[in-house]
């Protein structure tokens, strides 16, 4: 399977949605997150988040721990 990743660095954007999963796979953490970011001109970018840094405001994240394996 051929995969390509088109990366983009966004500065001055607000995260309007983040969803994903935090899990363990083969005894290592596995993080899979998608997000939507919006800019001052109401343009939005979405996709898989490879990394991000919160720079100007606090960010609240809710993590729900499931009692069973999904």
C-alpha positions in Angstrom: 0.0 0.0 0.0 1.4 3.4 -1.0 0.7 6.2 1.5 1.5 9.8 1.2 1.4 12.5 3.9 0.9 16.2 3.0 2.1 18.0 6.1 1.3 21.6 6.9 2.5 23.8 9.8 -0.2 26.1 11.0 0.5 29.2 13.2 -2.1 31.6 14.6 -4.9 29.0 14.3 -7.5 27.9 16.8 -8.2 24.2 17.4 -12.0 23.8 17.0 -12.1 20.0 17.3 -9.8 17.2 18.3 -10.8 13.5 18.4 -8.9 10.3 18.5 -7.6 7.4 20.6 -4.8 6.7 23.1 -4.0 3.0 23.3 -1.4 0.4 23.8 -0.1 -1.7 21.0 2.7 -4.2 21.3 3.5 -2.7 24.7 4.0 0.8 23.2 1.7 3.7 23.3 -0.3 4.3 20.1 -1.8 7.8 19.6 -4.1 8.5 16.6 -5.6 12.0 16.6 -7.5 14.0 14.0 -8.2 17.7 14.3 -9.8 20.7 12.8 -8.1 24.1 13.0 -9.6 27.5 12.0 -8.0 30.8 11.1 -9.0 34.4 11.2 -10.5 34.4 7.7 -12.8 31.4 8.5 -10.7 28.9 6.6 -10.4 25.5 8.1 -7.9 22.7 7.8 -8.5 19.1 9.0 -6.7 15.9 9.1 -4.5 13.6 11.1 -2.4 15.5 13.6 1.2 14.3 13.7 2.2 16.8 16.4 1.0 20.1 17.9 2.0 22.6 20.5 -0.3 24.8 22.5 1.3 28.3 22.6 -1.1 31.0 23.6 -4.0 29.7 25.7 -4.6 26.8 27.9 -6.2 23.7 26.4 -8.6 21.4 28.1 -8.6 17.7 27.1 -11.1 15.1 28.3 -9.9 11.5 28.3 -12.4 8.7 28.8 -11.0 5.4 30.0 -12.9 2.4 28.9 -13.2 -0.6 31.3 -12.9 -3.1 28.5 -10.7 -3.6 25.5 -12.1 -2.1 22.4 
